[in-house]
Amino acid sequence: MQIVACRLGSAPGRHSEDHSGLCARGATKMETTGRGTLPGAVGPQDVEIPFCGLVHDPVTAGAVPHVPPSAGESGGPPGFAGLPRPLRASVSIAAALCLAVALVHVVMVFLYVAPSNEVSQRYRKQINAWIYPLFEQNWRLFAPDPQSVTQQISARTLHVSADGTRQVSDWFDLTAVDDSAINHNAFPSHTSQNMLRRAWDAYAASHGNDDQSNSERALMLQKYLRNIAVDRVSAYRHSAFEDIELRVITRPIAADTSAGPRPNTPAQTRYLPWWKVASDGN
């Protein structure tokens, strides 16, 4: 094995100078060997000779040295442990709240659809308050009940001016607004298709002809129908009002006469009582 020695120290010689220059020019790494030949010696001797091993140095060669990436610098998104402590606490609290709400919702829906039992009877009020009107459960998907009639729901408002003058607006057709949003729309919204119609069906089922709310659920459905009407009217009419009235015209859907003539049921018109609202219409 040939050893290229860079002689350091006071020993003169062109050989050492040449190889020292080679070390400087080649950006090599200084190492130590245990065997070499010094000038003037008879044979190999066990001496400490620093020599220049020709080792590639990436810094002097112009390459960027490879440094292992630290946490959060690998190019990907930092993990949960790499987030600041306040942010980790906020994320943990939000996740716990979402999990708790989801668990409560599943329990409430289960108690609502399950057969009547001691727990559901005892907490019926809380269960109904959670379910209605947004999470109502029914089996119409599997046993549909097609509509046999159509309802045209209109609203008018009442405003009392400062001098005591009563101003009653014209009837505003709420159903026509929904129909215009549904017709020629390949993807009509659930709000336009069902919100007003289902609100009226629920109100009619929970109230008699005297429009008296005889239960908390009936009162809630009455307020629900009123709020929908108020929001729809306020979106198109920006004048203030304090009372609102609904009119529902029910018309039967024409039946198939292939099996013979059927009696023609006339349209029925029902006026609901005036309902108080805030001065701004809400």
C-alpha positions in Angstrom: 0.0 0.0 0.0 1.5 3.3 -1.0 1.4 6.2 1.5 1.6 9.7 0.3 3.1 11.6 3.2 2.9 15.3 3.8 5.8 16.1 5.9 5.1 18.6 8.6 7.6 20.2 10.9 11.2 21.0 10.4 12.3 18.2 8.1 13.1 19.8 4.8 12.6 18.3 1.4 10.9 19.0 -1.9 8.9 15.8 -1.5 7.1 17.2 1.6 6.6 20.5 0.0 5.1 19.0 -3.1 2.7 16.9 -1.2 1.8 19.7 1.2 0.8 21.7 -1.8 -1.2 18.8 -3.0 -3.0 18.7 0.3 -3.8 22.4 0.0 -4.9 22.2 -3.6 -6.9 19.0 -3.4 -8.8 20.0 -0.2 -8.0 16.6 1.3 -8.4 15.3 4.9 -5.5 15.0 7.2 -5.2 11.5 8.7 -2.6 9.5 10.7 -1.0 6.3 9.7 1.1 4.0 11.8 3.8 3.1 9.3 5.9 5.1 6.9 9.4 5.9 5.7 11.2 9.1 6.8 14.0 10.6 4.7 17.4 9.2 5.6 16.0 6.1 7.3 17.1 2.7 6.2 13.7 1.0 6.2 10.2 1.3 7.3 9.7 2.4 10.8 6.7 2.7 13.1 6.3 6.4 13.3 3.4 8.9 13.3 3.3 10.4 9.9 0.5 12.8 9.0 -0.6 12.3 5.4 -3.1 13.6 3.0 -5.8 11.1 2.1 -7.5 12.2 -1.0 -11.0 12.5 0.5 -13.7 14.4 -1.3 -14.8 17.5 0.6 -18.3 18.6 -0.5 -17.8 22.1 0.9 -14.7 22.9 -1.2 -16.2 21.1 -4.2 -19.2 23.5 -4.3 -21.8 21.1 -3.1 -24.2 21.8 -0.3 -23.6 19.5 2.6 -26.4 17.2 3.6 -27.9 18.2 7.0 -30.7 16.1 8.5 -33.9 18.1 8.7 -35.0 19.1 12.1 -38.6 18.7 13.4 -41.0 20.8 11.4 -38.5 21.4 8.5 -39.0 18.3 6.5 -41.3 20.0 4.0 -44.6 18.5 5.3 -47.1 20.1 7.7 -46.0 20.1 11.3 -47.7 17.5 13.5 -49.9 18.2 16.4 -47.0 18.1 18.8 -45.2 20.9 16.8 -48.1 23.4 17.4 -47.8 26.1 20.0 -49.2 25.2 23.4 -52.2 27.6 23.2 -53.1 26.4 19.8 -52.9 22.8 20.9 -55.2 23.5 23.8 -57.7 25.3 21.5 -57.7 22.3 19.1 -58.2 19.9 21.9 -61.1 21.8 23.4 -62.8 22.2 19.9 -62.4 18.4 19.2 -63.8 17.6 22.7 -66.8 19.8 22.1 -67.5 18.4 18.6 -67.3 14.9 20.0 -69.6 15.8 22.9 -72.2 17.4 20.6 -72.1 14.4 18.2 -72.6 12.0 21.1 -75.5 14.0 22.5 -77.1 14.1 19.0 -76.8 10.4 18.5 -78.3 9.7 22.0 -81.2 12.1 21.4 -82.1 10.7 18.0 -81.9 7.2 19.4 -84.3 8.0 22.2 -86.6 9.7 19.8 -86.9 6.8 17.3 -86.7 4.0 19.9 -89.9 2.5 21.4 -91.3 4.4 24.3 -89.4 3.7 27.5 -88.9 5.2 30.9 -86.0 7.4 29.8 -87.6 8.8 26.7 -90.8 9.5 28.6 -89.0 11.2 31.4 -87.0 13.4 29.1 -89.6 13.8 26.4 -89.5 17.6 26.6 -85.7 17.9 26.2 -85.7 15.3 23.4 -88.4 17.2 21.4 -86.6 20.5 22.0 -83.5 19.0 20.4 -85.2 17.2 17.5 -87.7 19.8 16.3 -87.7 21.4 13.9 -84.3 20.7 12.3 -83.8 17.0 13.1 -87.3 15.6 12.7 -87.2 11.9 11.9 -89.8 10.1 9.7 -90.1 7.2 7.3 -91.3 9.0 4.2 -88.2 8.0 2.3 -89.3 4.3 2.5 -93.1 5.0 2.6 -93.6 8.2 0.6 -96.9 10.1 1.0 -97.4 12.0 -2.3 -99.0 15.4 -2.1 -102.7 15.4 -3.1 -103.1 19.1 -2.7 -101.1 22.3 -3.3 -100.9 25.2 -1.0 -100.4 28.8 -2.0 -99.0 30.7 1.1 -99.1 34.4 1.0 -98.3 37.1 3.7 -99.2 40.7 4.3 -97.9 43.0 7.0 -99.2 45.8 9.2 -97.4 48.9 10.2 -98.7 51.6 12.6 -97.2 55.0 11.9 -96.3 57.6 14.5 -99.7 59.4 14.1 -101.6 56.1 14.6 -102.3 55.4 10.9 -102.6 51.7 10.1 -100.9 50.7 6.9 -101.6 47.2 5.6 -99.5 45.9 2.7 -100.6 43.9 -0.3 -100.4 40.1 -0.2 -96.9 38.8 -1.0 -96.9 35.3 -2.5 -94.3 33.3 -0.6 -95.0 30.1 -2.6 -94.4 31.9 -5.9 -90.9 32.8 -4.8 -90.1 29.2 -4.0 -91.6 28.0 -7.3 -89.4 30.5 -9.3 -86.3 29.2 -7.6 -87.3 25.6 -8.4 -88.5 25.8 -12.0 -85.8 25.2 -14.6 -83.3 24.5 -11.8 -81.5 21.2 -12.2 -80.3 21.3 -8.5 -82.9 23.2 -6.5 -82.2 23.8 -2.8 -83.9 22.0 0.0 -85.0 25.3 1.4 -86.9 26.3 -1.7 -88.5 22.9 -2.0 -89.5 22.0 1.5 -89.0 24.6 4.2 -92.2 26.6 3.8 -94.3 23.6 2.8 -93.1 21.4 5.7 -93.6 24.3 8.2 -97.2 24.7 7.1 -97.9 21.0 7.2 -96.5 20.8 10.8 -98.5 23.8 11.8 -101.7 22.5 10.3 -101.2 19.1 12.0 -100.6 20.6 15.5 -103.4 23.3 15.4 -107.1 23.1 15.0 -109.3 25.4 13.0 -109.2 28.0 15.9 -105.3 28.3 15.5 -104.8 28.0 19.2 -101.4 26.6 20.3 -102.4 24.1 23.0 -98.9 22.7 23.6 -95.3 23.9 23.7 -94.6 22.0 20.5 -97.6 23.7 18.8 -96.4 27.1 19.9 -92.9 26.3 18.7 -94.2 25.3 15.2 -96.3 28.5 15.1 -93.2 30.6 15.8 -91.3 28.6 13.3 -93.8 29.3 10.5 -94.0 33.0 11.5 -90.2 33.4 11.4 -90.0 31.9 8.0 -92.7 34.2 6.7 -91.0 37.2 8.3 -87.6 36.4 6.8 -89.0 35.9 3.3 -91.0 39.2 3.4 -88.1 41.2 4.9 -85.8 40.0 2.1 -88.0 41.5 -0.6 -89.8 44.3 1.3 -87.5 46.5 3.4 -90.3 48.6 5.1 -90.8 48.1 8.8 -93.8 46.3 10.2 -95.1 45.1 13.5 -97.7 42.4 12.6 -97.9 39.7 9.9 -100.8 37.6 8.6 -100.7 34.5 6.5 -103.2 33.3 4.0 -103.2 29.7 2.7 -105.1 28.7 -0.4 -105.4 24.9 -0.7 -106.2 23.5 -4.1 -106.5 19.7 -4.9 -104.2 18.2 -7.5 -106.1 17.1 -10.6 -106.5 13.3 -10.4 -106.2 10.8 -13.2 -109.7 10.5 -14.8 -108.9 7.3 -16.8 -110.8 5.3 -14.1 -113.8 7.5 -14.3 -114.8 11.0 -13.3 -114.1 12.2 -9.8 -115.8 14.9 -7.7 -114.1 18.3 -8.0 -113.1 19.6 -4.6 -113.1 23.4 -4.5 -110.2 25.4 -3.2 -110.2 26.3 0.4 -108.8 29.6 1.8 -107.6 29.9 5.4 -106.6 33.1 7.1 -104.3 32.8 10.1 -104.4 35.4 12.9 -102.2 38.4 13.0 -98.9 37.6 14.7 -96.9 40.2 16.5 -93.3 40.7 15.4 -90.5 43.2 16.3 -90.6 46.7 15.0 -87.9 45.9 12.4 -89.9 42.8 11.2 -87.8 40.2 13.0 
